[in-house]
Amino acid sequence: MPTAQQELVSAVMDGLVDLASLGIDPKDGSLYEDPNPMRLRTYEDERLLLWYQTIPHRRRVYLKRINL
């Protein structure tokens, strides 16, 4: 993956990690009210599509797949 795309993915993941640390999903609102908090989630904008998973008890956000 070219450096510019790596930086884009890194910036988006940093934002998703920050939101998860606050208990917020960018599309669905509160992670605390989600009946299946560890489900596979998506994030998309005009440049990329990411699949990721939040694991609250491990305090982690895992990147599963990227489409650029």
C-alpha positions in Angstrom: 0.0 0.0 0.0 1.5 3.4 -0.9 2.5 5.7 2.0 -0.3 8.2 1.4 -2.9 5.5 1.7 -1.2 4.1 4.8 -1.4 7.5 6.4 -5.1 7.9 5.5 -5.9 4.5 7.0 -3.9 5.3 10.1 -5.7 8.7 10.6 -9.1 7.1 10.2 -8.2 4.3 12.6 -6.9 6.8 15.2 -10.3 8.5 15.0 -12.2 5.2 15.4 -10.0 4.3 18.4 -10.7 7.7 20.0 -14.5 7.3 19.4 -14.4 3.7 20.8 -12.6 4.9 23.9 -15.5 7.3 24.5 -18.1 4.5 23.8 -19.2 6.0 20.5 -19.8 4.3 17.2 -19.6 6.8 14.2 -22.8 5.4 12.6 -24.9 3.9 15.4 -24.3 6.1 18.4 -23.5 4.6 21.8 -21.5 1.4 22.0 -23.0 0.8 25.5 -26.5 0.4 24.1 -25.4 -2.0 21.3 -26.9 -5.5 21.9 -23.9 -7.0 20.0 -20.9 -4.7 20.7 -18.3 -7.0 19.2 -20.0 -7.3 15.8 -18.1 -6.4 12.6 -18.6 -2.7 11.8 -17.9 -0.7 8.7 -16.7 2.8 8.1 -16.7 4.4 4.7 -16.1 7.8 3.0 -15.3 8.8 -0.5 -11.7 7.4 -0.3 -12.0 4.1 1.5 -14.1 1.4 3.1 -12.9 -0.3 6.4 -14.2 -3.3 8.3 -13.3 -3.2 11.9 -14.3 -4.7 15.3 -14.3 -3.2 18.7 -13.5 -5.4 21.7 -14.5 -3.4 24.8 -13.1 -5.8 27.4 -9.7 -5.8 25.7 -9.8 -2.1 25.0 -8.9 -2.7 21.4 -10.2 -1.8 17.9 -9.2 -4.4 15.3 -8.9 -3.5 11.6 -10.2 -6.5 9.6 -10.2 -5.3 5.9 -9.5 -2.3 3.8 -10.9 -1.4 0.3 -9.4 1.7 -1.2 
